Amino acid sequence: MFTRRRLAGAAVLASTALVLAACGGDDDSSTGSGDGGGETLRLWHYEGANSAMGVAWAEAIRIFEEETGATVEFEEKGFEQIRQTANMVLNSDEAPDIMEYNKGNASAGLLASQGLLTDITGVAEERGWDQQLSESLQTTARYDERGVMGSGAWYGVPNYGEFVMVYYNKDLFAQHGVEVPTTYDDLLAAMDTFVAAGVTPLAMSGAEYPAGQLFYELALTQADRQFVNDYQLYENPVDFTGPELSYGAETFDEWIKAGYVSGESASLTAEDMGTAFMAGEYPMVYSGSWWYGRFVDEIADTFDWGVFTFPESDLHPGSSGNIWVVPTGSENKELAYEFIDITMRPEIQALLGNNGGVPVAADPADITDPKSQELITLFNEVNDSDGLAFYPDWPVAGYYDVLVAALQQLINQSASPADVLEELKAPYDAGVAEITG
């Protein structure tokens, strides 16, 4: 069974010498020739071009093509597009050579257990990725035969970290005389002030992941690490009527009734939510560090903004970032490994860090951008307190859709908190039973 591990902030940003291995590899067959001349690497990811990852990976593609002589055939896919079609695509001859994929039991773990991802354990050891990534970051890279994260073979490589926080519009806060909340009561008082002024405090998306992450954070305010291990790693049965999840559902319901979250957000996508915040329409948005670089780029001089962790909570949704995986059907595995290697280089890690990302193998001296330093400092504080609690949709296959549908009912007030918890309980219990036998 998985043992709890901590990710020290210093380890996240520790400078590690990267020795590029020659194009050897594991025992998997590959059509890659080593120098890559005349070959094509088919690569999929779903990061925006001006996101931290998009900027860093574009440079990695340039270096890869220059050094290998191979061509990268890049296709930007939507998160939902990859999530919904991965099983079908990876079972066909349309599979890419390398792709970004969501980590966790219900995502990468499921594909690994189905034999759709390449076991890259030998490659990770040969190329030194197992030395660059702390044990905590390796949690989402390794899966056992059941697809449960934290142990077993390597099936992916993360090259950035992520977590969920509150972004706030400093100009709107100042306009309404609101201070940055340091306690939960402060947060409620701030939202009450905005509601009284006719302003909906919190941008939200009910059609995708944000609502589920807020529900989970609210539950985490009443939780400890054992709850996380029970929920994510099946150490003990989870009581859906217990104090953690009941509080999450009931408080989310109260927030809707109080006007903190708009009922119209039930049908909004994460993109709708993010662009509304960038347009200055909301004082706050609760979402992940994956937005940070884009906010830096697109908000620009429109208004001043900052971030803070959810008040009075020791645990927050977060983990390593999404992982590079090599499908079993990849025709150029050696080239895929070379590309991963490049994304772990100090110069790419620094580029990621200076564009609003959270690098895992950068030299701190290379992170010079003040906004990036703000983000990384906050991430390190969460890590130093063992505060990463993974994500609510990870435990079982198909649970993402279950969470979205259930939370939409809370947002549009078509179901009670008790009904929603019952709706969440049945597929969770069935999925855990199937995995654990």
N, C-alpha and C positions, 0 to 999 in steps of 0.2 A: 504494500500500500504506500501511496505517496506520503512522504514526510514533508512537513512544512519547512519552507526555506525562506530566508530573507534575502532581499536584494539591497545591499548597502549602496547608498548614493555614490560613494566614491568608486565602487566597483563598476557602476554604470558608465562613469565617465573616465575610467582609468585608461591611460594610454598604454596600448599593447602593441608591441612590434608585430607586424604582419609579414610573415615569410610566405611568399607565393610559391605554392607547390607546382612542380611541373605537371603537365596534363597527364597524370596517371589517374587513378580513381578506384572505385569499388569494382565489384565483379560484374556489374551490369554491363550488358553490351551497349555499344553506342556507335553511331556512324560518325561521331566527331573525330576529326583527324588529329586534333591537338593544336595546329596552327590556325585552324578555322578558315583558311583561304578558300574562298568561293562558296562557303556554306552559309546557311541562313538559320538564325536563332529566332524562333517564334515566341514572343513574350507578351503576356497579358498582365495588366494591372489596372486598378480603378482609382488611382490618385489623380487629382486635378493637376494641370500643368504648372500652376503657380503655387501648389502646396509644397511643403518642405520636402516630402518624399518625391513629388513629381520633379522638382528642380534637381534634387540630388541624383535621382535615377536617370534623368535625361543626360546628365554629365557622365554617369557610369556607362550609359549606352555609347556615348561618343568615345570614351576611352576604350571600351571593349572593341568597337569596330576598328579603331586605330591600331590597337595592339594585336588583335587576332586576325584581322583581314576578313572576318566574317561580317555579314550584314544582319542587323536586327530588324525583324519584321514585327513592329510593335502595334498592338491593338489595345486601345483604352476601352475597357468594359465597365459597365456600371456595377456597383456592389451587388445590387439585387440580381442583375443579369448573371453574374458569376455564381452567386449563391444558389439560385434556382435551377441552373442548368449544369452545374459541375458534374454531377453523377452521370448524366447522359453524355455530355461532351467527352469526359475522360474515358468513357467506354467506347469511344468511336475513334476513327482515324483523324478527327478534327482537333485532337488534343494539342495544346501548345507544348513547347519544349520546357517552358518555365512559366509560372504564374504566381501572382500574389493571391493568397487565400486566407480566409478568416481562421483564426486558431481556436482551439477548444475541442471538447469531446464531441459536440454535435456537428462540428465543421471538419477541420483537418483530421480529427480523431476518427470520425466516421469514414472518411475517404481512405484513411490508412488501413482501417480494419477491413475494408472491402477490397484491398489490394490495388487501389487506384493510384497510390503515391509510391515513389521510389524510396526504399530504405537507404538513407545516405549516411549511416553511422560511420562507415569506414572513411568516407570523404570528409566528414566533419572532423575526425581525428587527424587525418592526413594533412588537411589544410589549416588546422589549428583553430577552427571555429569553437570547438569545445573548450579551448583555453580563453578565447576572447569573450565568451558569453558566461556570465555568472550562473550559478546553479538555478537561481530564481528565474532568470530569463530562459534557461533551458526547459523549464516546466512546459512551455507551450510548443517547444520544438520536438518533444519526445512523447511517444504514445505506446502503450502496451498492446497486446494482441486484441484486447476488447475495444481499443480506441480511447482509453482513458489516459489523460495527460499526466505528465510528471515522471514517468519512468518508461523503460523500454527503448526501442530504436528511435533514431533521429529520422523525422520525416519532413522537417522544414528548418529554416533559418530566419530568425527575426534580426533586423538590423536597426530597429528603433524601438523606443518605449512609448507608452501612451497611458493616459488616465483621463478621468472625467472631472470637470471643475465648473465653477460659475464664472462666466464672462459677464462683465458689466459695463454699461455706458456711463463713463464718468461725467459727461456733460448733463445727462438726464438726472443722475444722482444729485449733482450740484444744483440743477434747476429746481428740484423738488426738496432740497434740503435734507437729503438722505445720506447717512454715513455708511461706509462699508461694514456690513454685519460681521461681528465677531462671535456672536452667540446665535442659537436658533431663534430665541425670542427677538433678537435684533432683526433677523431675516424676516420674521412675520410682521414686525412693526414696519419695516421698509416696504414690504409688499402692500400692507394696509394703506400706507401713505400714497402709494401710486394708485391703488384702486380708488381711493377717495378723490383723487384728481382726475379720474376717468381714464387712467392708463393701465392697460393689462401688463402686469409686472414681468411675466415670464413667457418668452417665445417657446413654442412647443410643436412637436410633430407626433401625431398619433398614428400615422400611416406607416411609420418606420420605427427604428430603434430608440429614439430619445425618450419616449414615454416609459418604456420598460426600464430604461436606465435610471430615470427619476424614481420610479416605484422601488427599484432595488436599493437606491441610495437611502430612501426614507426607511426602508427595512433595516439597512445597515446601521442606521443611527441607534438601533436597539440591539445590535448584534455584536458578537465577538468572533475571534478567529475560528473557534470550533463550529459555529454556525456555518461559516463559509466552507470549511472542510466537509461538513455534513452535506450541504447543498450542492457543492461542486464535485466532491470526491467520494461521496457515498459512505462516509465513515460511520454515520448513524442515520436512522430515518429522520426525515424532515416533517415537522408538524406545520401544516399550512394554516392551522388555526392558532398557532403559537404567537408569542408577543412580537416577533420580528416581522413576519409577513402580514399579519393582521394589521400591525401599525402602518406598514407601507401602503396597503390598500385603503385603509380607513383615512389616512392622512391625505393621500392623493385625492380621494373623494372630497374631503373637506376643502382642499385647495381649489378644486373645480367650483364648488358651491360658493367659495369666498371670492371668486373672480380672479384668482391668481393666475389661472390658466384658462384660456378661451375654449369654450366648447366647440368652436369652429375648427380648432386645431386637430380634431379627430381625423380629418381627411388630408391634413397637410403632410408633405414629405419632409425629410431632413433638410433637403435643399431649400424648400420653402421657408423653413424655420431659420436657417442660417442667413439667407438673403434678406429676410425681414429684419433680423438683428443688424446686419450690415447697413441696411437702409435707415437705421436709427429709429425704428418703429417700436422697439421694446427696450426696457432698461436692462434686462438680463436674459441670458440663455444658458441653460445647463447642458453642456455637451463636452465632447472630447478634445484632446490636444491636437487631433487631426485637423481641426478648424484653424488652429493658431496661425500658421503661416499664411493661410488665405486671408484671415482677418487683417494681418499685418499689411498684406499687399492691397486688398480691396477697400478697406476702410480708409487707409491712408490718412488724409487730413480732414476727413469728414467729421469725425469726433474722436475724443480721447477715450481709451478703454483700458481695462485691466482685468485681472483674474483673482479669484480666491477659492479655496477649497470649501466644500459644504460645511457650514459651521457645526461644531460640536459632534462631529463624526470622526471616528478613528479609522474607518474603513471607507474605501471609495472604489467604484468600478475602475478597473485598469489592469494592465499586464504588460508583457512585451507587446510590440506592435504585431501587425499581421505578418505572416511568414512567407518566404519564398519556398515554393514546393516544386518538385520535379515530377510530373506525371509519369506513371509507369510506361505510358505509350510515347514518351518523349523520344525523338529521333536524334537528338543532339545533346545528350546528357553531359558530356564533358564540357561543352560550351556553356551549358547552364551553370555548371559548377564554377566555371571561370567568371561568369557574370556575377554570381553571388559573392565570390571572392573580392571582386572590384568594389562592390557596394559596402564591404567591410573595411576598405582602406581608410586611413586617417583623413585623407583629403576629401573623400566623399562623406565621411561621418561629420567632418567640420562643416561642409556645405549644408548638410541636413540640419545641423545644429544652429547655424547662423541664419536659417530661413524658417525658424519656428518649429523645428522638429526636436525630438529628444533622442540624441545619438546614444549608442550603446558601447562604442569603442573610440571615442574622440579624446584628444588631448584637451583638457579644460582651457589651456592657454589659447587654443584655436577658436574658442567661442567668444567672439568680440561684440556681437550685436546685443545691445541692452535688453531689448524685448525677449530675445532668445535666452539670455541669462536669467530673466525673470521666470520664464517657463521652466527651465531646467532646475532652478533653485526650488520651485514649488514641487516639482516631481521628486526631487531628492528628499524633500521633507516627508512626502508621503511614503517613499521607499524606506527611509530611515526608521519610520515608525511601523514598518511591516503593514502598510495600509492598502496594498493592492488586493482587491477582492474578486478579480476576474469579472465576468459579465453574466447577467441573469439568464441569457438564452443558451449558455454553454452546456448545461448538464446532459441534455438528451436531444436526439435528432428530431428536427421539426419544431423545437420549442420556440424558436424565434417567431414563427407565425402564430403560435398559440398566445404568446405574450402580446403581440401587436393587436390581435383580435380582442383579447380580454381587456387590455387597457383602453382600447377605443370605446368599449362599452362604459367604462368609468367616465371617460371624457364627455361622451354624449349623454351620460346619465341614464342609460338604458338597462343597467344592471347594478345591483348593490355590491358593496365590497365583499360580502360573504359569498355572493354568487360568483364573483370574479375569482375569488380564492379557490372555490370548488372547481371552477373551470380550469384553473392552473394546476390543481392537484392531480387530477386523473391522468393526464398524459405524462406528467413528471413521474409519478409512481410506476406507470406502465413502462416508461422508457428505462428507468433505473432497474426495474425487475428484469427487463430483457438484457441489459448490459451485464448485470451482476449474476444473473442466473438464479 
